[in-house]
Amino acid sequence: MEIKHEKALVLTADGSSTLYDAETGEHYHSRHGAVGESRHVFLGMGLQHYVSTRTSAVSTQTPAALTVLEVGFGTGLNFLLSAEYCNSQGVRMEYLGIEANPLAVETLAGLEYGQFVPEELWKEFLQKYPRSINEWILVGPNVSLCVFHQAILDFQAPVKVDIVYFDAFSATHQPEMWSDEVLAHLAGMINPGGIFVTYAITGDLKRSLRRLGFMIEKLPGAPGKREMLRALKI
């Protein structure tokens, strides 16, 4: 896997690292805390929320299986925290990642996310990640991963998904990723009752998702952001 331009390693406020992309002028994660943002936005308000609502609505048992689609797989941090949760809770998860500009495994290793997830999970991820391109790999007892190296509008999910982690660069620097066309494309892949979760919230985003049949929730944001968005597909 080839890096098209240099990425600078940046230490964030919670002691975890991220990367700075000079071409877009963006960091892959919040400078206020890479791990903190991922845990709050995607794990807490996304995966854990979905599991808890499905558990209370259906039975006392956790869901047997769920499917997550991440737009902007990037460093793999959101995947790692989600995999740790699912493997520890006995939740089976299929995780699809979309990444048009994949990072080399050596770059991922330099982020040292093994400090924040179990060491065996971190090592297994680094070892198997190069084989995850368009191919399912097992990471831990309950989690399958497949990463697609293509543009979002070229991607068609092989299955309907329950959760979308929308972790693209910001609309300021990458407006095409937040377009009505992209959002409609994603909406068609989400199961009824599924959720779309992202670190950002704007008037345009809310209006677009409402037109596509979502119910919008405005939630407290991660450190450095006042608010974030979660949307339920009705």
N, C-alpha and C positions, 0 to 999 in steps of 0.2 A: 504494500500500500504506500502510495507516494504522497508526500505533503507538497502542496503546490506553492506555499509560501511560508515564511517563518512564523512560529508561534512563540511568544515569550511567556515563560513561567512567572506567575504572579501569586504572592502569598496574600490571602484574604483575611478579614478581621477575625474570623473564628479559628484561624490556624490551619485551615485547609487551603489547597492550591487550586488555581484555575489557569487558563491560558488567555493571552491577549492576541487577538487576530488583527494584524496591522492593516490588512486589505479592507476589512469592514469597519475598523475602528471600534470593535466590540470585544468585551470579555465573554468567555463561554459561560461563566457563572457570576453571581453578584460579588463585587469586591467587599461587601458587608459580611460575607460568609458564604462560601460555595456550598459546603455541606449543609449549613443551616438553611439556606434557601431551598435546596433540594428536599430536605426533610420536611420543611413546612409546606411548600407549594405542591410538590408532586407526590410525596409519600403520604403526608398527613391529610391534606385537603383532597387528594386524589385517591390513591390506592386504599389507604386505611378507611377513608370515608366510605368508599364504595363497598368494601368488605363489611363494614359495620352496618350499613343500611340494608344490604342484602341479607345479612344474618338476622336482623330484627324483623325484616319484612317476610322472610320465607320460613325460617326455622331457627332453632338454637344452634345449628351447625354452620360453620363457615362455608362459603361457596366451594363447590368441588373443584371448579376451574374457572379461570377468567383469562381474558386476552387484553394486553396493553399494546398500544401503538405509540411510539415516541417519534415526534417530528423534530429532528435535530439531535441525533444520538450523541454526537460530539465526543466527550471524554468518557462516556459510559457511567457517570456518577449516578444518574437517576436509576439506571438499571441495577447497579450494585446495591443501592439502598433498598430497592424494591425486592431484589432477589433475597437479600438477607431477611427481610420481613416475611416473605412467602415461605422460604425454607424453614424458618423458625416457627411459623404458625400452621404449617401443614396445608397451605393453600397452593394449589397447582396453578402455575401461570405460564402462558405463552406470551413472549415479549418480542414484538416486532419493532425494529429500529430503522429509521430512514436517515441516511447521511450522504449527501451529495459529495462532500469533501472529507473523506475519512482520514483519521489520524493514524499514524504508524503506531504499532504496539509499543515501540520504544518510547514514544512520546507519552502514551498512556501510563507506562510504568513510572515515568518521571514524576507523575502527579502524586504518587505514594498514597493512594486511597486505601491501601491496606491498613492504615492507622485507624480507619473509621468503619471498617467492616471486618468480619472474621478473616483471618489470614488465609485460611484454606480457600475461601470464596475468591479472594483477591488473586491468589496464585492460579486457581483454576481458570478464572476469567482471562488473565493474561496469556495463559498457555493455549486456551481454546479459541480466543477471539479471532485470530487470523482465519480460522476455518468457518466462521459464522457468516461469511459473505454468501447470501442467498441459500444458505443451508442451515438447518436446525442443529443446534448443539445443546447438550444438557449441561447446566451449571448448577450443581447441587442436586438434591433428590427430587425437587418439585418444579424446577424452572427450566424452560426451554427458551433459547434466544436465536433469532435470525435477523441479520442486519442487511438492509438493501442499500447499495451504493448507487442511488439514482435520484433525480429530481422528483419533488413531491408530485407534480402533475403527471409524471410518467409511472407513478407507483399505483398498483392495484393490490389491496390486501387480499391474501388468499382465503381469509376468513373474516367475518364481521367481528368488530372489536367492542369491548366493554368500556375501555378507558382510553382517551387520547391525552398524552402528555404533549402539550404544544410548547416546545422549548427552542423555537427559532430565535435568531437574533432579532433585536427590536425593530419595530415598524419604522423608526427613524432611519436606520441604516439598511434595512432589508424590507422595504415596503411591499414588494411583490409576494412575500411569504404570508402577508396578512390580508391578501386580496379576497374579494367575494368569490372569485373562481377557486382559489385554494380551499377556502372554508367550505364551500359547497362540495368540493371533491372529497374532503374529509368527512363531512356530514353523512355522505352516502355509505361510508364504511362502518358507521357506529350503530350498534344495536339500540332499539328502543329501550329507554331506561339507562342507557350508557351515559358517561360524562366526558366532558371536554374541560381540561384544566390548564391554566397558564398563569404565569407570573404577572402579566400585564392586564390592564383594563382600560379601554377607551370607549368613547361613544360610538365610534364606527364599528368596533368589534361587537359591542352589545347589540347594535341594530342589525348587523349582518347575521349573527347567530339567532336572534329572535325571528328574523325572516325565514330561517332554515328550520324552524320548529323547535328551538331550544328555550328552556326556562333559565333565566340568568340569575346567578347569585353573586353578590358583591361581598367579598370576604376580606378580613385583615391580611395585609401583605406580609412578606418576609421582611426582616430588618432592612431598612433603607427604602422600602416601598410602603406606602400607606395602605394600598388595596390591591387585590388580585381578583381573578374571575374563575368561577366554576359554572358550567352550563350543563343542564340535564336535557337529554333528548327525549322529547315527549312522544 
